[in-house]
Amino acid sequence: MSVEYAIIVRNKTRLESLIERFNTKAQAKFYIESLGGDFDDYVLEHEIFYQSLNSVQAQLSAVIKHKTIDRSFIPSYIFSDKNVIVVIGQDGLVANTAKYSKGIPIIAINPDKKRYDGVLLPFDSTDFIVAVEQVAGSKFDSKTVRFAEAKLNDGQRLLAFNDLFIGAASHVSARYKISFNNKTEEHSSSGLIVSTPSGSTGWLSSIFNMAYGVAGMFEKNLKPKRPKLKENELLFAVREPFQSIRSQTSISSGIINESRLLTIESYMPAGGVIFSDGIESDFLKFNSGSVVTVGIAEETATLVQSHKNNSRS
């Protein structure tokens, strides 16, 4: 593999977004502090991020050409097989980037270990350069991640690294017909979450937290479990299913695999959506007449792994 360029993918800090909104740092500070917020925390987060980013850029300059792009440009950016992708930010940025990476190796850096969990961020600014050199030399450890796929009956499709949301765009009930594992019923709910193994520690985990929290009020000595999915499995969960004369609740969750797909037909005349990885601006319309089939995509992402992390497992 011949690597000629490193593409650094970053997101704006909260401070930068505030300054864009209020024009100046002083006005942003006044706004936050007038609401009782801690503006110093925004400043500290910004400074720590830039310390990491500047270090990453300086180290890359010594070994390879590079350019830095904002997350907002990712959907339209054309990556080359001569690239290595260096993501610096939160876990969600890895998910957003991976969908457009076309299998190009991704080196994910945690810029602030005291702030971010870093489930998908095995490197930091002190050790990532070794991974860059290994990718350039075609000798690196990696993890292949499968995407979830939502495919509409008109041919449109959407990929998800972590999860898909299928439901209504606003806080109204989603109406649809759901078919899974040779069973079909009508639903009225707050929509569905379909999670990949990578996403099982994200949005899906909050659904588990809610379910165990409510059940724990009535069930003594309840031992919470967390989803453990195989590489070729997805897990779907229906959010707040409502039982009525027309709507049922027996299909509330299930495991999707290559031979068992999930099919949903929209009964919503307007406002139905499908979006992935929490990015509501990147969506498919899901209104009456639309039928979506959810399964495992052919596309994959390549996440470079750390020897240090591998030795701990």
N, C-alpha and C positions, 0 to 999 in steps of 0.2 A: 504494500500500500504506500503510495507516494503522497505525503501530506505537504501542501505548499502554503496553506493559510489556516490560521486559527480564527474562528468567528466567536467573539465574546458576546454572549447574550445577557442582558441585564434589564432591570426594571427601574422605574423612577422610585426614589425613596419617598416616604410619606411627606418629608419636608419639601422636597421638590414639587410634589403634587399640590401641597398647600400654597406654595409660592406662585405656582401657575394660576391657582384659583384666586388668590388675593393680591397678586401683582408684586408684593414686596414681602421680605422676611418679617419686617416690623408689623405689617398689617396681619400677617398670619399669626404671629405671636400674640397680638392683641386679641384676635378671635379665639384662639385656644384658651388663653388665660382668662378671658372674660367668661368662659363656660366652666372654669374651674379645672381645666386640664393642665398637664405637666408638659409645657413646651420644651423644657430641657431634654426630655426623653426623646422627642423628635430630633433634636439637634444631635444628641449623642448617637442615636441610631444612624443618622446620616454620616457623621464623622467616621464611625467604625466601618460602615460600608465602603466609604471612599478610601480608607486606609487599605482595606483588602483589595478593592478594585485597582488602585494605583500599584500595589505590589504585584498583582497578577499581570497587569499590562507591562510593567518593567521587566519582569522575569521572562515573559513571552518575547519581548523585543530582542532578548539576547539569543534566542534559539529559532524563532520563526516569525514571519510576517503575520500581522493580525489586524483586525478591525473590530470595532464595538458597535453593536446595534441594539436598539430598544425593542422590548417585547412586542410593541405594537406593530412592528414591521415583519414579524415572524411569518404570519400567514401568506405574505406575498414574496418573501425572500426565497431565492432559489439556491439551495445548498448544492455543493459539488462534491464528488467523491475525492477531491483533492483537499477537502476541508476536514478539520476536527472542530467540534463544537465545544466551547467552554461556557458553561452556564454558571453564573454567580448570583445567588439570591435565595429565595425561599423554595421549598419543595415544589410548590405549585408552578413555578417557572420552568422546572424540569419537565413537568407534565405538559405544559403549554408548548414547549419547544419540541418535545419528542414527536408530536403528531406530524410535524412538518420536516423531520430530520432525514427521512428516507433511509433509515438504517445507518447513517453516518455516526461514528462513535461520539458519545457525549460524556464529557468530564464535568461533573457537577461539584461546585465549590460552596461550602457554607461560609458566608462572610462574617457571621456573628453567632458563635456557638452558644452564647448565653441567652440568645433571643429565639433562635430557630431550632426545632427538633432535629432537622436534617436527616430524616428517614431515607431520602433519596440523594443526600449530599455527602458522599464518603470522603471528600477531600476538603482541605482548607488552603489558604494562601501559602502555607509553609511546605506542603508536600505535593501539590498538584502537578508541578513541572515535570516530575518523574513520570507521571502518567502521560503527559504530552509527548515526551521523548519515547516512551514505550509504544504509543500509538503510531508515531512517525516511523518507528522501527518494526511495526507490524507484530510486536510481541507484547500483548497486553491481556489482562484478564477482563472479561466482560460478562454481563448478564443480558440475555435477550428477553425483551418484554413484549408480550402480545397485546394488541389493542382490542377493545370492544368495538363493534360496528353496529350502527343503526342504519338500516337501508329501507328507504321508502318505496312504495309501489310505483312511483314515477321515476325511479332510478337514482334519486339523490341519496347521498350517504354522508355519514358523519362518524369520525373515529374518536375514541376516548382512551386516554392513557390511564386515568383514574376511575372516572365514573360518567355515566350518562344520566341526565334527568329527562323524564318524559312526563308531561303534564300541562297545566295551565300556566300562562305567563304571569298572572296575578294571583292574589290570595282567594281564589274561588275554587270550587271543586272541579276536578278534572273528570270528565265523563268519557268512558271508552269501553270497548269489549276486549277482554284479555283471553288469550289461548296459550296454554302451556301444558305439556305432558299429557296430551289427549283429553284435556278438560277446557271448557270455555264458560265464561260468565261475564255479566256486565258489572262495571265498577263505578263508584263515585268515591274519589279519594283526593288526597293532596299530591297525587302523582307517584311516580316510581323512581327509585334509584337503582341503577345497574352498575355494579362495581367490579373492577378487575382485581387481581391479587395485589397489584401496586396500590390501588385505592382503598383497600380494605381497612387501612389505618386512618382513613380520612373521613369523608362524609358518612360512609357506611358505619363506621365505628360510633358516630353520634346517634345513629338509629338504634344500635345495640345498647348504648348507654341509656337512652330514653326507655327502651323496652324493659331492661333490667331494673331501672329505677322505679318504674311504675309497678312492675311485678313484685319487686322487693318490699313494697308496702303491705302486701298480702301474703307473701310466701316467705316463711322463715328459712334461714340458712341457705338462701339461694346463692349459688356459685356462678358468677358471670363467666361466660365464655366469649371468645373473640373469634371472628371468622378466619379460617385457614383454608385458602383456596389453592388448588393446583394451578400450574402454569396455563393449562388449557380450560380453565373454568371461569365463569362469571357468576356472581350472586346478585339476584334482584330482590328488592324489598318494596312492598307497597306501603306508602306513607298514609297513615290515618284512614284506612278503608272504612266506609260507612255502610251499615246494613239497612236496607229498606225493602219495599215491595219489589222495586226494580233492580236493586244493586245487591250483590253478594260479596262475601269476604273470605271464601275458603281458599282462594289462590292469593296468598299473602306474601310468599317468598318461594325461592327455588334456585337450583343450580342449573345454569345454562352451560352446555358444552357443544362440541362439534356436531353431535347427533341429536341434541335436544335444544331447540331454539324457542325464543319467546316471540309471540306475535300479538300486536295491539292495533285495534282499529279505533280511530278517533270518532267520538260522538259530539265533539265540540265545534259549533258553527264558526267560532272565531277564538283567537287567543291561545290556541294550542301550540306548544313548542317542544322541541327537543334540543338540548344543548349539552355540551360536554366539558368536563373539568372545571366547572364553575364559571365559564366564560359565556355570559348570557348574550353577548353581542355576536357570537359565532353560533348560529342556531339554524334549525330547519323548522319551517311552519308545519304544524301538525293539527290540521283542522278536518272537519267532516269529509269523508271520502279518502282520507290518508290512512294507509296501513303500513306499519313499520315492523320489520323483522330484525330482532336483535340477536347477534351471535358473535363469534370470534373472527376478527379480521385476518386477512392474509399478511398485512403489513406488520412489521416489528420495529422496535427501537433497540439500539445497542448502548447500554450504560456501562461505562468503564468502571471497574471495581478496584478497590484499594487492597494491596497485599496485607496491609495492617488490619483492615476489617476482616479479610478472609481468615487470617490467623486466629482471630477471636472466635470464629464460628466453629 
